[in-house]
Amino acid sequence: MPEGDAVYRAAARLRGALDGRTLTRSDFRVPRYATTDLTGRAVLTTVSRGKHLLTRVEGDLTVHTHLRMEGSWQVSPTGRRAPGGDQVRLILANEQWQAVGVKLGMVDLVGTGDEARLVGHLGPDLLGPDWDPDEAVRRLRGAPDRTIGEALLDQRNLAGIGTIYRAETLFLRGVWPWRQVGEIEDLFGLVSLAQRLLNANKGHAGTVTTGDRRPANQTWVYGRAGRPCRRCGTRISRGEMGARPQERLILWCAGCQPR
């Protein structure tokens, strides 16, 4: 599933293509909105909220999309054949650009004033104007017996972190993923580090947490299962966290992140 920084970049691409322009095509390919037509309305803006995208349109309407595991927004000049084939879920186009939503996990149309119904449950956005590390810590501490690995992925605590940044943040803080939230003294430092990592990567594709942009050197533990730790040489471990069927990948170094 795309991380918050990837969704942030998707919002920027949509703003560049759609903001301030009148829609000449609106094609919802989901049964619930099959007859919906936004043609003739101007797009006001698109913002990211955690892993959600909100495209606001004239007439107090918001198109809400979520990429889930495999979704993406593809922007190309209007008139070019839309990518994605039968996986396209939504097309929004103006005279210059077309934005094609492929394999979108969620597509909704709500009143702009009702956005909270879809994203109001989210915690502070790591890349949003509402980012508040104190509030993120307060929410995390609400379940002291929960593992920190699971708590960090709960978007109700802080919005935007995924499996990559979870693994990298916990490694850099030396925290074993199964440690309970209540046992961690410096949660503020942990969530602040996660925010800095996402913020450092929001302007470019790919995730770099080591400071080295070479493809094989960008991360500490993510994508490196079975390989030696860059710090201590211990082989990186790979496992799953969470109850079925919501298990998610977790990687860690048993040497740098002891039980």
QUIGINOR-V296979 format. One record per backbone hydrogen bond with DSSP energy under -1.0 kcal/mol. NH is the residue of the N-H (numbers start at 1). CO is the residue of the C=O. Records with the same first field share a line. If there is no record, write none. Layout:
# QUIGINOR-V296979
NH: CO ; CO
This chain:
# QUIGINOR-V296979
4: 160
7: 3
8: 4
9: 5
10: 6
11: 7
12: 8
13: 9
14: 10
15: 11
16: 12
17: 13
18: 14
19: 15
20: 43
21: 18
23: 41
24: 93
25: 93
27: 91
29: 89
33: 30
34: 31
36: 33
40: 23
41: 38
43: 21
44: 56
45: 56
47: 54
49: 52
52: 49
53: 65
54: 47
55: 63
56: 45
57: 61
58: 42
61: 57
62: 110
63: 55
64: 108
65: 53
66: 106
71: 67
72: 102
74: 100
76: 98
78: 96
80: 77
87: 84
88: 85
89: 101
90: 101
91: 27
92: 99
93: 25
94: 97
98: 76
99: 92
100: 74
101: 90
102: 72
103: 87
105: 66
106: 66
108: 64
110: 62
112: 60
114: 111
115: 112
117: 114
118: 115
119: 115
120: 116
122: 119
123: 155
126: 159
128: 125
131: 128
136: 132
137: 133
138: 134
139: 135
140: 136
141: 137
143: 140
146: 143
148: 179
149: 177
151: 147
152: 148
157: 154
158: 154
159: 124
166: 162
167: 163
168: 164
169: 165
170: 166
171: 167
172: 168
173: 169
174: 171
175: 170
179: 176
181: 146
182: 144
183: 180
184: 181
187: 185
190: 186
191: 187
192: 188
193: 189
194: 190
195: 191
196: 192
197: 193
198: 194
199: 195
200: 196
204: 201
209: 218
210: 218
217: 214
224: 221
226: 236
227: 224
229: 234
233: 229
236: 227
237: 252
239: 250
241: 248
246: 243
248: 241
250: 239
252: 237
257: 253
